[in-house]
């Protein structure tokens, strides 16, 4: 008899024990807690013939954007393709194969089809949602989940995760009130759901509600940080709120302890550590050698040509640590991928990643006019290499700082006014207005 999962989907090759371990791994992935890889390994040990366990293991090694995960995912795909599979499972396998070919958007569309037929497949929704994030598709971040919502109810395990994903999609599309409501409902249903906490933090970041953001994250620190693989990102959000208020010491404390204290080698954690250090340097803060350990870990990942968004951050770390050869290696890798690569992996580098990396190098070398020239054209389509609005704001911050330092007074003033119009109560934006006003009065300002 074929076993069926919590949503009544047939699970080919599953046993009672393997299905229980699979459901545990799925819960851990939805909340970003504990060790879903270990749990799915228990599922495979209980039944090597469970097709969806191979599928879940593949997704776990693909969705972190780690270059080393590709080989593991290929092995999972090979093993799963040798097993019986139903239509839903074959849809997952098709998506995994496309992603391994570097066809990120096609993989996302394949999962879109799975979700249309099986809207209660939480793994298809979550993997698709993350692919929408990696490709910068804000509309699908929202609408992929909206399509499935009518099939869900609070009685179904994983409903909290669907609400949290919908909240993030709503936020990225600018529907802040709806996003906050759904994110809060997600956390109310499951306090360990790190994505739900993160979605509400994004709302408050985009609205400039700094004090609310600090209060929100501090209200449930243990729930979203304990044994969480997503904790660093939420600590990063908390650090951004403090940095916005000019609390440099607190931002540095958060960097030194929960953000980078464990010296995580994971790309997703290095992205957050790097982005915080770059923001601190833009504020004129001496980060006192912190770049070195971050750059050491990027050196093991950079240049793989897998995901240009990560390489852009690696470039920042190499600029911050003054590693010229490493900077050149990143540029050469991006050039090769952009010129000869295929699929979306090449498009990420060609359309945004290569020039974004060149701009950070130019800024680090005080070639401010070059940085401005490179960054200005990227603003309209930077979402095409992934990330959130909050993460990609680093492009705008660097552009504005380059105009100020490079003496481009009119453009600096215009960009500062643009930011202030969106968030008029932002202390940082008011500081930019003051600095650009001073620049207009004093051509000799450094």
N, C-alpha and C positions, 0 to 999 in steps of 0.2 A: 504493500500500500504506500502511495506517495505521501510524504509528510507535507503539511501546509503550515506556513508561517503565521505570525500574529494577524496579518491582514488577509488571511485566507488565500495566499498565493501558493501554488504548488512549488515545492522545493525539491528538485530532482536530486536523488541520491542521498537525501538527508536521513539521518536517524534521529531519535528523540534526543540523544546526547549532543549530536553535532548541531542540531537546530537550536538547542538551548544555549550552546556556546556562541553560535552565530548571532542569536538575538542579543546576547550580552555584548558582543563586539559592536553590533549595530547601535545599541543604546550608548555605548561609550563614544562612538564616533559622532553620534548626534549631539552629545553634550560636550565633546572634546575633553573627555576625562579618562583617567586611568590608562590602560594599555590595550587598545582594541586589536593590535597586531598579535599580542599574546593570546587574546581570546579567540581570534579567528584561527590561530594555529591549533588551539584545542579542538575547534570544530573540525579541522582537517584531520587531526589525529583520530578523532572519533569516527569520521567518515571521509576518506580521501576521495570518494566518489561524489561528494556534495558540490555540485557545480557552482552554486551561489557563494559557497565559502571561498572558492578560488577567485570568483568575481570580486568579492569584498576585499580579499587580500590584495588584488591588483589595484583596486581603487585606493586603498590605504597607502600604497607605494607610489601612486601617481599624483594624488591630490596635494602632496606637500611640495611639489615642484622640485624635488631633490633629484639631481642627475643619477645618483646611485639607485634610485627607485625604478628606473626604466628597465634594467635587466631583470629585476624581480618580477615586475609586471609582465614582461614578455614570457617568463617561465610560467606564470599563472595562466596567461592566455593560452599558451601551448597545452598545458595540462587540461584546462577546461574544455578546449576545443576537441579533445579526444574523448570527452564524456558525453552522454546523452544530455540534451538541453531542450527546454520548452521555448516557446516564442519569446516570452519575457526575458529569459536568461540569454537567449541569442541576441536580443536587442542590446543588453549590457555588453556582451562580448564584441559586438560590432563597434560600439562606442569606444571600448578600450583599444581595439585595434586601430581605429582612426586616430585616437590620441597618440598612440605609439608612433604613428606615421607623421606626427606633427600637425595633424589637421584638427586643431582645437575646436573650431567653430562647427565643423561637420560632426565631431563627437558630441558636442552639445545638442545639435539637432537630432542626432540619433537617440539621445536620451529624452529629448522632447517627445519623440514618437512613443517611446516606452511609457512615459508619463501620461500621454493621451489615452493609451489603452489600459494602463494600470496606474491610475492616479494615486493609489494608496501605497505605491512602492516608494518608501521613504528614501531608500538608497539612490534610486534613480533621480529623485527630486534633489537630494543633497549634492550628489556628484554633478548634476546639471547646473545647480545653483553656483557651485564653486567654479565650474568652467565659465559660466557667465561672468563671474567676478574676474577670473584670469584674463578674459578677453575684453573686459570693459563694457559689457552689454547690459547697461542699466535697465533697459526696458524688459529684457528677459529675466533679469534678477527678480523683477516684480511679477511679470505676467506668467512665467513658468509656474510659480507657486499659486497665483490667483486662479489659474485654470483648475488646479487640483483641490483647492480648498473645499468646494462643495461636497467632495467625497469623504472629508474628514470630520471627526467629532472628538470632543474631549475624552471620550471613552477609549479611543484608539491609542496604543502606545506610540509615542513619537509626535503626537499632535502639537506639543510644545515646540518642537523643532520646526514644524511647518509654519507656525506662527512667527517664530524668530526669523526664519528665512524671509517670510513675507515682509516682516518689519524692515529688514535691511534693504530689500528691493524697493519698498516704498520710500525709504530715506534717500536712496541713491537717485530716485526720480523726483525728489523734492516734496513728497507728501508727508510732511513732518508730523502733523497731528495724528494721522492714521498710523504712521510708523511707530510713534511712541506708544500708542495704545496697544498695538499688537505685540510690541516688544515687552511691555510690562505684563501682558497676559501670558506670554511665553515663560517669563521668569516666575510668575505667580504659579503656573502649573508645574514647573520644574526649575527650582532655584539653581540647579547645577548647569543649566544651559548657558554656556559661555557665549554662544552666538546671539542669544536674546539680550544678554547684558550689553554686548558689544553694539547691537543695533541701536539701542537707546542712547548709548554713549555717542554714537555717530550723529544722531539727531541733535544732541546738545552741542556737539562740536560745530555742526553746520549752522546752528542758530546763534552761536556765540554765547550760549548759556553756561558759562564757565563754572560758576559756583554750583549750579544744578548738576553739572557733570561730575564734579568732585563729590558732591553729596550722594549722587546715584551710585557711583562705583564704590564709595566707602561704606555704603549701606549693606553691601553683601560681599565684602572682600573674600571671606572664607569660602563662600559658596562658589564664586567664579574662579578662584585661584587655586584651591586645594586640589592637588593631583590633576591639574589641568594642562593639556598640551596647548591651550589657547591663552593661558594666563599672561604670557609676555605681551601679547597684543593689547589686552585690556589694561595692563600696567602702563603700556606706552600711551594709551589714551589718557590715563590719569596724569602722566607726566606732561602731556601736551596742555592739559588744562592748567596745571601749575605754571608751565612756561609762559602761557598766554598772560598770566597775572604777574609775570616777572619774578616768580619764585625760583630763581636759578638753583639755589642750594637744594631745594626739594627735588627739582628735576634731576640734578646730578645724583642725589641719594637714590632715587628710583632707578636710575641707570645702573648705579654700582651694585644695587642689591637685587631686586626682583627681575629687572630687565636683562642685565648682562652678568649678574653675579655668578650664575651657574656656567658661564662660558659655553652656551649652547652652540653646537655646530650646525643646527638646522637653518636652512635658508630663510624660513618664515620668521624665525627669531632674529637672525642677523639683519634682515630688512628693517625690523623695528629698532634695533640698537643703532644701526647706521643712520636711519632717518632722524632719530633723536639727536645724535651727535652733530649731524649736519645743521639741524635747526639751532642748536646751541652755538655752533660756530658762526652762523649767520647773525646771531645776537651779539657776537663779539666775545663770547665766553672762551676762556682758555680751558680746553678739556683735558689738559695735563696728561698726555700720553695714552689716553683711553683708546685712541684710534689703533694702536699697535695690535692689541689682542683681537680686536674685531677684524682687522685686515689679515691677520694670521689665519683666521678661520675662513675668510672669504677666499684666500689663496688656494684652499683645497677644493673650492666649488667653481670659481670664476673661470670663464673661458670654455665652458662645456657647450655653449651654444644652444641651450635648452629653452631658456626663458629670459628674454631681454630685460624684463622688469627687474629681475634679480641682478643681472649684469650691470644695470644702471646703478644699483645700490653698491655693488662691488667696486665700481669706479669711484664712488664717493669715498669709500673706505681707503682706497689706494691713494686718492688725492689727499685725504686728511692725514695719511701716514707718510706722504711724500715718496711713494714707491713708483718711480717713473717707469721701470720695466713692466711692472704689473699693469699699470695703466695702458701701456702700449699693447700688451697682450690681450686685454679686454677689447680694445678697439679693433685689433686685427681679427679676433674671433667674431665680433659683431659684423665686421666687413665681409668676412667669408660667408657667414650665415645669410646676410642680406643679399649677397651677390649670387650665391650658388645654392642656398638652401631651398627647401620646398615647403609648401603649406603655410600655416599661420606662424610657425616658428620663425620662418624667414621674414614674414610680413611684420612681426613685432619688431624685429631689428631694423628692417628697412624703413618702416613708416615712422617710428618714434625712437626706438632704443639707441641706435647708433648716434644720432644727433644729440639725444639727451645725454649720453655719456660724453660726447665731445664737449658739450656745453659745461658739464661739471668740471672737466679737465681745464677748460679755458678759464672758468671762474677761479679755480685753484691756482692758476698761473697768473692771476690778475689781468688776464686778457678780457676785460669786462665787455668791451664792444663786441668781441667775438661771441661771448656767452649770450649777450642780448640778441645778436643776429641769429644764433642757433635756436634759442628758446622761443622767440616770438612766433615763428610759424607753427610750433608744436602745440600751442595752447588749444587750438580749435579741434584737434583730433588726438590729443594725448591719451584719451581713454582707450584707444585702440591697442595699447600694449598692457592694459589691465590695471588693477589696483582700484582703490576707492577715491572719491573726491578728496577725502582728507589726506590720503597718501600722495596723490598727484599734486596737491597744493604746494609741495616742495619745489615743483617747477616754477610756479608763480612767485613763491617767496625768493627763490634764487634769482629770477628775472628782475624782480623789483630791487633786490639788493645790488645786483650788477648795474642797474641804471643809476642808482645812487652813488655807488663807488666809482663808476665810470664817468660821472658828471653829465649824464644825459637828463638834464633837469626837467624839461617839459614832459618827457615820457615818464620819468619817475613820479612826477606830480600827478599825472593822469592815472598811472597804475595805483598809486596810493588812494586817490579819490575813488577809484573803482572798488577797491577792497572795502573802504569805509562805507560806501553806499550799500554794500551787502550786509555788513555787520557794523553799524555805526557805533555800537557801545564796546567794541573790542579794544582793550588796552593796547594790543599790538598794532592794530590798525591806526589808532590815534597817534601812537609813536611814529609810525611811518608818515603820517600827515605832518607831524612836527618836523621830522627829519627832512622831508622834501621841501617844506617851507624854508627851513634853514639853508638848504642847498641852493634854493632860488636866490636867497639873499647873499649867500657867501660862496662864490665860485671856488675859493681856496679850501673848502672843507674836504677832508680826505674821504 
